[in-house]
Structures are given as structure tokens and as C-alpha cells.
């Protein structure tokens, strides 16, 4: 039925919304990175300082924030693009009464949506890591370790809950159980 297919496509919209918000927040972190520190490292390299001296001068926490926030932006944008295109072309096919082409499109692009969901999950994890690192970096020194540990505990709990929900949803996407349940009704 057409209504079910439209509901299926609308189910992709929250992925787009969350991915865009995640990318925006992560991009904000990347934009805030202190260019002075990077300029200092660049100068040390151009001055041909010893490698180990440069390694100890680098702010590794800032690099970790940049890498995690940057990966969050990239993976969130990938998820946004795939889910947006799935909705766009899926609704176009349904709107043009091209049901056969719609089903073929959805079947042919299933792997891309699986990857987009994985990218969505990575974006959320990377964003969480970025926030944890940023809180650690900006906290007054005596509070850094306690905040980092508390944040990791909360992050572990949230990750466990997320994984439990994703595992519970697996039967929804299992095509063999879908065929079995539709044949018994």
C-alpha cells in the first residue's frame, strides 16, 4: 500500500534532522579550534626543530577534538545525503505511480542506507567524544579528570542503551522474518 511506503520514507526524516544537527554542532567545534596553536606547530616544523620536541609541544587534546568533530561532520553529512536522496527519489517514484521502479530503487539502494545508518551512528559517537574532550579541555584543571570519568560513564550507558535499541530493531529489517510473518497473516 502507498501509505505504508510513504510512512517508510518519512521514517528517514529523523535521521536527516539528527544528522544535520550533529554536523552543525561538530562543525562549530571545528570552527572554534585555535589556529594560534597550529601556527606554532607549523613554525616549529619550518624551524626544523627535533621531531620529539614538536611531539611534546603539540596539544593532543585539541587534535583529538578536531579529529572526532571532523569525522562527525563528514559522517553526518554522508548520512544526510543518502537519506535525503532516498526520500527524494522514493517519493518521486511513488508520486509518478511508478511503484515497480520505487521497489527496485529501494532494493538496489538498501546497502547505501545501511551504510548511512552506520555513518549516522559513527557521527553520534564522534560528536559525543568531541563533547567529552571539549568539556575536559575547558574545565578547570582540578575538575578535568572527574568530569572526564563522569562523562565516560554516561557515554558508556548511553552507548549501551543505543546498542540495545538497535539490536531490538533488527527483526524489523530482517527480510526472512518479514516474508514469514506476511505469509502467516
VENCORVEN-V709944 format. One record per residue. N is the residue number from 1. RES is the residue in one small letter. D_LAST is the distance of its C-alpha to the last C-alpha in Angstrom with 1 decimal. Layout:
n=N res=RES d_last=D_LAST
n=N res=RES d_last=D_LAST
//
This chain:
n=1 res=x d_last=15.7
n=2 res=x d_last=19.3
n=3 res=x d_last=19.1
n=4 res=x d_last=16.8
n=5 res=x d_last=19.1
n=6 res=x d_last=22.1
n=7 res=x d_last=20.8
n=8 res=x d_last=20.4
n=9 res=x d_last=24.0
n=10 res=x d_last=25.3
n=11 res=x d_last=24.1
n=12 res=x d_last=26.9
n=13 res=x d_last=29.5
n=14 res=x d_last=30.2
n=15 res=x d_last=30.9
n=16 res=x d_last=33.5
n=17 res=x d_last=35.0
n=18 res=x d_last=35.4
n=19 res=x d_last=36.6
n=20 res=x d_last=39.2
n=21 res=x d_last=40.5
n=22 res=x d_last=40.7
n=23 res=x d_last=42.6
n=24 res=x d_last=44.9
n=25 res=x d_last=45.7
n=26 res=x d_last=46.3
n=27 res=x d_last=48.4
n=28 res=x d_last=50.5
n=29 res=x d_last=51.2
n=30 res=x d_last=52.2
n=31 res=x d_last=54.4
n=32 res=x d_last=56.2
n=33 res=x d_last=57.3
n=34 res=x d_last=61.0
n=35 res=x d_last=62.6
n=36 res=x d_last=65.9
n=37 res=x d_last=64.7
n=38 res=x d_last=63.4
n=39 res=x d_last=66.8
n=40 res=x d_last=68.6
n=41 res=x d_last=66.6
n=42 res=x d_last=67.3
n=43 res=x d_last=71.0
n=44 res=x d_last=71.1
n=45 res=x d_last=69.7
n=46 res=x d_last=72.2
n=47 res=x d_last=75.0
n=48 res=x d_last=74.0
n=49 res=x d_last=73.7
n=50 res=x d_last=72.7
n=51 res=x d_last=69.0
n=52 res=x d_last=68.8
n=53 res=x d_last=70.6
n=54 res=x d_last=68.0
n=55 res=x d_last=65.1
n=56 res=x d_last=66.6
n=57 res=x d_last=67.1
n=58 res=x d_last=63.6
n=59 res=x d_last=61.4
n=60 res=x d_last=58.4
n=61 res=x d_last=56.5
n=62 res=x d_last=56.7
n=63 res=x d_last=55.6
n=64 res=x d_last=52.6
n=65 res=x d_last=51.7
n=66 res=x d_last=52.2
n=67 res=x d_last=50.1
n=68 res=x d_last=47.2
n=69 res=x d_last=47.3
n=70 res=x d_last=47.8
n=71 res=x d_last=44.8
n=72 res=x d_last=42.7
n=73 res=x d_last=43.9
n=74 res=x d_last=43.1
n=75 res=x d_last=39.6
n=76 res=x d_last=38.6
n=77 res=x d_last=39.9
n=78 res=x d_last=37.9
n=79 res=x d_last=34.6
n=80 res=x d_last=35.6
n=81 res=x d_last=36.3
n=82 res=x d_last=33.2
n=83 res=x d_last=30.8
n=84 res=x d_last=33.0
n=85 res=x d_last=33.0
n=86 res=x d_last=29.2
n=87 res=x d_last=28.9
n=88 res=x d_last=31.8
n=89 res=x d_last=30.6
n=90 res=x d_last=26.9
n=91 res=x d_last=27.8
n=92 res=x d_last=30.4
n=93 res=x d_last=28.1
n=94 res=x d_last=25.6
n=95 res=x d_last=28.6
n=96 res=x d_last=29.9
n=97 res=x d_last=26.7
n=98 res=x d_last=26.7
n=99 res=x d_last=23.0
n=100 res=x d_last=23.4
n=101 res=x d_last=26.3
n=102 res=x d_last=24.4
n=103 res=x d_last=21.6
n=104 res=x d_last=24.5
n=105 res=x d_last=26.5
n=106 res=x d_last=23.8
n=107 res=x d_last=23.3
n=108 res=x d_last=27.0
n=109 res=x d_last=28.0
n=110 res=x d_last=25.5
n=111 res=x d_last=28.4
n=112 res=x d_last=30.6
n=113 res=x d_last=28.2
n=114 res=x d_last=27.9
n=115 res=x d_last=31.7
n=116 res=x d_last=32.0
n=117 res=x d_last=30.0
n=118 res=x d_last=32.4
n=119 res=x d_last=35.3
n=120 res=x d_last=34.1
n=121 res=x d_last=34.1
n=122 res=x d_last=37.5
n=123 res=x d_last=38.9
n=124 res=x d_last=38.0
n=125 res=x d_last=39.5
n=126 res=x d_last=42.6
n=127 res=x d_last=43.0
n=128 res=x d_last=42.9
n=129 res=x d_last=45.4
n=130 res=x d_last=47.6
n=131 res=x d_last=47.6
n=132 res=x d_last=48.5
n=133 res=x d_last=51.3
n=134 res=x d_last=52.6
n=135 res=x d_last=52.8
n=136 res=x d_last=54.6
n=137 res=x d_last=57.0
n=138 res=x d_last=57.8
n=139 res=x d_last=58.2
n=140 res=x d_last=61.7
n=141 res=x d_last=62.6
n=142 res=x d_last=62.5
n=143 res=x d_last=58.9
n=144 res=x d_last=57.5
n=145 res=x d_last=56.4
n=146 res=x d_last=55.1
n=147 res=x d_last=53.0
n=148 res=x d_last=51.8
n=149 res=x d_last=50.8
n=150 res=x d_last=49.1
n=151 res=x d_last=47.3
n=152 res=x d_last=46.1
n=153 res=x d_last=44.7
n=154 res=x d_last=42.8
n=155 res=x d_last=41.6
n=156 res=x d_last=40.5
n=157 res=x d_last=38.5
n=158 res=x d_last=36.9
n=159 res=x d_last=36.1
n=160 res=x d_last=34.5
n=161 res=x d_last=32.3
n=162 res=x d_last=31.4
n=163 res=x d_last=30.4
n=164 res=x d_last=28.4
n=165 res=x d_last=26.3
n=166 res=x d_last=25.9
n=167 res=x d_last=24.9
n=168 res=x d_last=22.3
n=169 res=x d_last=20.9
n=170 res=x d_last=20.6
n=171 res=x d_last=17.0
n=172 res=x d_last=16.2
n=173 res=x d_last=18.1
n=174 res=x d_last=17.2
n=175 res=x d_last=15.7
n=176 res=x d_last=14.8
n=177 res=x d_last=12.6
n=178 res=x d_last=11.0
n=179 res=x d_last=10.4
n=180 res=x d_last=9.0
n=181 res=x d_last=6.6
n=182 res=x d_last=5.4
n=183 res=x d_last=5.6
n=184 res=x d_last=3.8
n=185 res=x d_last=0.0
//
